[in-house]
Amino acid sequence: MAYNGTQLLPGQSPPLEIITPTDQSGVILIATALGLIFAFISLLIRVYLQIQVRHQVSRDDAAALVAMLFAVAQSSAVFVEVSKGFGKTLIDIPPENLPYLQKASYSSDILYLITIWLTKCSVAFLTTRLSPDKRHNFASNVVLVVSALFVVISLFIVALGCDLSQPWIFIDTQYGPNMFLRWQIVAAFDIITELALLGVSIFLVGGLQLSNHKKFVVIFAFALRIPIIAAIVLRLYYLNIELSSPDPTLKGTLVSVSTQIQISYAIIAATTPCLRPFMSALNTHYGAPAQIKTPSGSKNSNNSYVLSTLSKNRRQEKSKQSNSTNAMPETRWDGTRHNASIIAGDNISFESRSSVQMIIQKNTEWEVEIEGNSGASHRSGMSPERLHEIRPTEH
């Protein structure tokens, strides 16, 4: 068996796709498959972090999951599109495949817009969860509303098309310049919302009492979405070439590749701020894990942990300390009345060393010495003694 003029050796099989100057469909398939794999891996990392650290799923996680589902649907439409001849020169595509090809391309564009919007919702929901400040929540909600409005407008712009009777047609039409103008408006909406999300992250840490380094780390985690703007511009550039070319099925290869890069990177960038190195920079515990896994204690229904009871040795130690405190003399050696009281308002988890995350233990020691000369001690009937009390506090 031979392919493309090359003889196959025994045991070899022809490749699934052959990339030639007139057939670039293999490039689209590779870009789509890799984009799905990378996006899926990032989603698995996010799910692992939520299960192992936070033990719950929030709105931002749900939005990222739904975005992944739409990404799978969009990629499926791309696979159908390629199977009908997209990526090849127009003269090599059977005429009966062109309607199916254009409908698949039309579906992938709609799903592309929805997927990108869902990743923005995930980031906006995350900023809402990170901060209890009403001003921050208001800013995040404004971005959510604006992005929802923009995606609705974008869907109408793209879905209606230039020919309302057949909005999916883009081959052999005179509506190329008009359609490119519509995609320019959609790209402008995307860039505005991406910059708005970055502005919300800056506003989020602007008023916190953090070092500049930690603020930079948090902002950098959200700023990793900025390269999406480069993918948007690149897609717009190649889209202009496709719509103005007499061979749009071949020239549209790089448009499809740019689209898959933007989708996969948007899903990955929505997961990046959830990673522990970035979340730990918010030492005010905004967005910190709601529950901490501890080797001791049990979990209540209200998502809190009950500490285990004190051991027998610790109870005896506390009892000795209490007895020593009660043995404090009510009068000084020189007969002067002396009353002292210590109010302890702090509690401690004695097993907190086993739960090492976000717990600070502070030990404070008071030392009270009662000393006197032998004569004074003999007159008061007391011998010199030293009392110690150690009170650990947790905050």
C-alpha positions in Angstrom: 0.0 0.0 0.0 1.3 3.4 -0.9 0.3 6.9 0.2 1.3 10.2 -1.3 3.8 8.5 -3.5 5.7 6.9 -0.6 6.0 3.2 -0.3 5.1 1.8 3.2 7.4 -0.7 4.8 6.0 -4.0 6.1 4.1 -3.5 9.4 3.6 0.2 8.8 0.2 1.8 8.3 -0.6 5.1 6.7 -1.0 8.1 9.0 -4.5 9.4 10.0 -3.9 12.7 8.3 -1.3 14.0 5.8 -0.3 17.6 6.1 0.3 19.2 2.7 0.2 22.7 1.3 -3.4 22.0 0.2 -4.5 19.9 3.2 -4.0 21.4 6.7 -6.7 19.5 8.4 -4.2 17.6 10.5 -3.0 20.8 12.1 -6.5 21.6 13.2 -7.0 18.1 14.7 -3.7 18.3 16.6 -4.5 21.7 18.0 -8.0 20.7 19.0 -6.9 17.4 20.7 -4.0 19.1 22.6 -6.3 21.9 23.7 -8.8 19.4 25.1 -6.1 17.5 26.9 -4.5 20.5 28.6 -7.9 22.0 29.5 -9.0 18.6 31.0 -5.8 18.2 33.0 -6.2 21.7 34.5 -9.8 20.9 35.4 -8.7 17.7 37.2 -6.1 19.7 39.2 -8.9 22.1 40.2 -11.2 19.3 41.3 -8.4 17.7 43.3 -7.7 21.0 45.1 -11.3 21.5 46.0 -11.7 17.9 47.3 -8.5 17.8 49.2 -8.3 21.3 50.5 -11.7 23.1 50.5 -14.0 20.0 50.6 -16.7 21.8 48.7 -17.6 23.0 45.2 -18.4 26.7 44.7 -20.0 28.6 41.9 -16.6 29.3 40.3 -15.8 25.6 40.2 -19.2 24.8 38.7 -18.8 27.5 36.0 -15.4 26.0 35.1 -16.9 22.5 34.8 -19.7 23.7 32.6 -17.1 25.6 30.4 -15.3 22.4 30.0 -18.4 20.6 28.8 -19.1 23.3 26.2 -15.4 23.1 25.2 -15.9 19.4 24.5 -19.0 20.2 22.5 -17.2 22.9 20.5 -14.3 20.5 19.8 -16.7 17.9 18.6 -18.2 20.4 16.1 -14.6 21.1 14.9 -14.0 17.4 14.4 -17.2 17.2 12.3 -16.1 20.2 10.4 -12.7 18.7 9.6 -14.3 15.4 8.6 -16.4 17.3 6.0 -13.3 18.8 4.5 -12.4 22.0 6.4 -8.7 22.6 6.3 -8.4 21.4 2.7 -8.5 23.5 -0.4 -12.0 24.2 -1.6 -11.6 22.3 -4.9 -10.8 19.1 -3.1 -14.0 19.2 -1.0 -17.1 17.3 -2.4 -19.9 19.8 -3.0 -22.3 17.8 -1.0 -20.1 18.2 2.1 -20.2 22.0 2.0 -23.6 22.5 3.7 -22.6 20.2 6.6 -19.2 21.8 6.8 -20.6 25.3 7.1 -23.2 24.3 9.7 -20.6 22.6 11.8 -18.4 25.8 11.6 -21.5 27.9 12.5 -22.1 25.6 15.6 -18.5 25.8 16.7 -18.5 29.6 16.6 -21.6 29.7 18.9 -20.2 27.2 21.3 -16.9 29.1 21.3 -18.5 32.3 22.5 -20.4 30.5 25.3 -17.3 28.7 26.5 -15.2 31.8 26.7 -18.0 33.6 28.6 -18.3 30.8 31.1 -14.6 31.0 31.9 -15.0 34.7 32.7 -17.9 33.9 35.0 -15.7 31.4 36.8 -13.0 34.1 37.5 -15.7 36.6 38.5 -17.3 34.1 40.9 -13.8 33.4 42.4 -13.2 37.1 43.1 -16.6 37.2 44.8 -15.7 34.2 47.0 -12.3 35.6 47.9 -13.5 38.8 49.5 -16.3 39.5 51.9 -16.1 43.2 51.1 -19.3 44.5 49.6 -17.3 46.8 47.3 -15.3 44.0 45.9 -18.5 41.9 45.4 -20.2 44.8 43.7 -17.3 45.2 41.2 -17.3 41.5 40.5 -21.1 41.5 39.9 -20.8 44.4 37.6 -18.3 42.5 35.5 -20.6 39.5 35.5 -23.6 41.5 34.3 -21.5 43.4 31.6 -20.0 40.1 30.3 -23.4 38.5 30.2 -24.8 41.5 28.2 -21.8 41.4 25.9 -22.1 37.6 25.2 -25.8 38.0 24.4 -25.1 40.8 21.9 -22.2 38.7 20.5 -24.4 35.7 20.0 -27.0 37.7 18.1 -24.3 39.3 16.0 -22.8 36.0 15.0 -25.9 33.8 15.0 -28.0 36.0 12.8 -25.3 36.2 10.2 -25.5 38.3 7.0 -28.1 36.1 5.3 -31.0 35.5 7.8 -32.3 32.6 5.7 -28.9 30.8 5.9 -26.8 32.4 8.6 -24.2 29.7 8.5 -23.1 30.4 4.9 -19.5 31.8 4.6 -18.3 30.3 1.3 -18.9 32.1 -2.0 -20.7 35.1 -0.4 -20.2 38.8 -0.7 -20.8 39.3 3.0 -17.1 38.8 4.1 -16.3 42.4 5.0 -19.6 42.8 6.9 -19.0 39.6 8.9 -15.5 40.6 9.7 -16.8 43.9 11.2 -19.1 41.8 13.4 -16.3 39.7 14.7 -14.3 42.9 15.4 -17.1 44.0 17.7 -17.1 40.6 19.4 -13.3 40.8 19.9 -13.6 44.3 21.4 -16.2 42.9 23.9 -13.8 40.1 24.9 -10.9 42.4 25.4 -12.9 44.8 27.5 -14.1 42.1 29.9 -10.7 40.5 30.2 -9.2 43.9 31.2 -12.1 44.4 33.6 -11.4 41.1 35.3 -7.8 42.1 35.8 -9.0 45.5 37.2 -11.2 43.6 39.8 -8.2 41.6 41.0 -6.2 44.7 41.4 -9.1 46.3 43.4 -9.4 43.1 45.4 -5.9 43.3 46.9 -5.5 47.1 46.8 -6.9 47.7 50.2 -5.4 44.7 52.0 -2.6 45.0 54.5 -0.2 42.8 52.5 3.3 43.3 51.3 3.8 44.4 47.7 5.3 41.1 46.9 2.2 39.2 48.0 0.0 41.6 46.2 2.0 41.1 43.0 1.6 37.3 43.4 -2.2 37.5 43.6 -2.5 40.0 40.7 -0.1 37.9 38.6 -2.3 34.9 39.1 -5.3 36.7 37.6 -3.1 38.5 35.0 -2.3 35.2 33.4 -5.5 35.6 31.5 -4.0 38.6 29.6 -2.3 36.4 26.9 -5.8 35.5 25.8 -5.9 39.0 24.3 -3.1 38.0 22.0 -5.0 34.9 20.9 -8.1 37.1 20.2 -6.1 39.5 18.1 -4.3 36.7 16.3 -7.7 35.0 15.5 -9.1 38.3 14.2 -6.1 38.7 11.9 -6.4 35.2 10.4 -10.2 35.6 10.2 -9.8 38.6 8.0 -7.6 36.5 5.6 -10.2 33.7 5.6 -13.2 35.9 4.9 -11.5 37.7 2.1 -9.9 34.7 0.5 -11.4 32.7 -2.4 -10.3 29.5 -0.6 -11.7 30.1 2.9 -11.7 26.4 3.9 -7.9 26.3 3.6 -7.1 29.8 4.8 -9.4 29.2 7.9 -7.0 26.6 9.3 -5.1 29.1 11.5 -8.4 30.7 12.6 -9.5 27.4 14.0 -6.1 26.8 15.6 -6.3 30.3 17.3 -9.8 29.5 18.5 -8.7 26.3 20.1 -5.7 28.0 21.8 -8.0 30.7 23.2 -10.5 28.2 24.6 -8.0 25.9 26.2 -6.0 28.7 27.7 -9.1 30.4 29.0 -10.0 27.2 31.0 -6.4 26.8 32.2 -6.2 30.5 33.3 -9.5 30.2 35.2 -7.9 27.4 37.3 -4.5 29.1 37.9 -5.7 31.5 40.7 -7.0 28.5 42.7 -3.5 27.0 43.0 -2.1 27.0 46.6 1.0 29.1 45.9 -1.2 32.0 44.9 -4.0 31.4 47.4 -1.5 31.3 50.3 -0.4 34.8 49.5 -3.8 36.0 50.7 -2.8 35.6 54.4 -6.0 37.4 55.5 -7.6 34.0 54.7 -9.8 35.5 52.0 -10.6 32.4 49.9 -8.6 30.2 52.2 -9.7 26.6 52.6 -13.0 26.5 54.5 -12.0 23.3 56.3 -8.6 21.9 57.2 -8.0 18.2 57.2 -6.7 17.2 60.6 -5.6 13.8 61.9 -7.5 14.2 65.1 -11.0 15.5 65.9 -14.3 14.9 64.1 -16.3 17.0 61.7 -19.6 18.5 62.6 -22.5 19.1 60.2 -21.8 22.8 60.3 -18.4 22.2 58.6 -16.4 22.7 61.9 -14.1 20.4 63.7 -14.5 19.2 67.3 -11.1 18.8 69.0 -10.4 15.6 70.8 -10.4 15.4 74.6 -7.3 16.1 76.6 -5.2 13.2 77.5 -4.9 12.0 81.1 -1.4 13.5 81.5 -2.6 16.9 80.2 -5.5 16.9 82.6 -3.2 16.1 85.5 -0.8 18.8 84.4 -3.7 21.3 84.3 -4.9 20.1 87.7 -1.4 20.6 89.2 -1.2 24.1 87.8 -4.6 24.9 89.3 -3.5 23.6 92.7 -0.3 25.6 92.6 -2.3 28.7 91.7 -4.7 28.1 94.6 -1.7 27.7 97.0 -0.6 31.3 96.4 -0.5 33.1 99.8 -3.1 35.7 100.4 -0.7 38.0 102.3 2.8 39.0 101.6 5.7 38.0 103.9 5.7 41.5 105.4 2.1 41.3 106.3 0.8 43.5 103.5 -2.4 42.4 101.9 -1.9 41.2 98.3 -4.6 40.1 95.9 -3.8 39.2 92.3 -6.1 37.8 89.6 -5.4 36.6 86.0 -8.2 36.5 83.5 -7.5 34.1 80.7 -9.8 34.6 77.7 -7.9 32.6 75.1 -8.3 28.9 74.3 -6.0 26.5 72.7 -6.2 23.4 70.6 -3.6 21.2 72.1 -3.5 19.1 69.0 -3.0 22.1 66.7 0.5 21.1 65.8 -1.0 18.2 63.9 -3.1 20.7 61.9 -0.3 22.9 60.6 -2.2 25.1 58.2 -3.1 28.7 59.2 -2.8 28.1 63.0 -0.5 30.3 65.0 0.4 29.1 68.5 1.6 31.5 71.1 3.0 30.6 74.5 3.1 33.2 77.2 4.8 32.5 80.5 4.5 34.4 83.8 6.9 33.8 86.6 6.0 35.0 90.1 8.7 34.8 92.8 8.1 35.3 96.5 11.3 35.7 98.3 12.3 37.0 101.7 15.0 36.6 104.3 15.0 33.8 106.7 13.8 35.9 109.5 10.9 37.3 107.6 9.9 33.8 106.5 10.1 32.5 110.0 7.9 35.3 111.3 5.2 34.7 108.7 5.4 30.9 109.0 6.1 30.6 105.2 9.1 29.4 103.3 10.2 31.0 100.0 8.5 29.4 97.1 8.3 30.0 93.3 5.1 29.7 91.4 4.9 29.2 87.6 1.9 29.4 85.4 2.1 28.8 81.7 -0.8 29.9 79.6 -0.7 29.2 75.9 -3.1 31.1 73.7 -4.2 30.6 70.1 -5.1 33.3 67.7 
